[in-house]
Amino acid sequence: MNNLLYYSESLAILFLSVYNKMRQYITHVKEGTIVIINRKQLVREKVQQVIAGYSAYAETKEVALMLKKELQLLNIDVHEDITNMGSWFIPVKSEVIN
């Protein structure tokens, strides 16, 4: 019985270790299902949102930094609203002068 308890504790520690390393990739946990999203793919999707004229939200500082860098490389002007929960990237519409 003691061996079983030891292995259960070892598995729990291993699970928590892996979970903590993977936490940056985990975006949603629902009913025992973990959805893992590649950060680069996430940034590409958010850039497309901004290009389409919609605001984009980044929950983590890492994704916000990657998104900001990508938008700067593409010369896309945005207003960045940084909150304690994440960052909003709001496209700035330029006025057309006739």
ABEGO torsion letter per residue (X at the ends): XAAAAAAAAAAAAAAAAAAAAAAAABABBBGGBBBBBBAAAAAAAAAAAAAAGBBBBBABAAAAAAAAAAAAAAGBBBBBBBBAAEBBBBBBBBBBBX
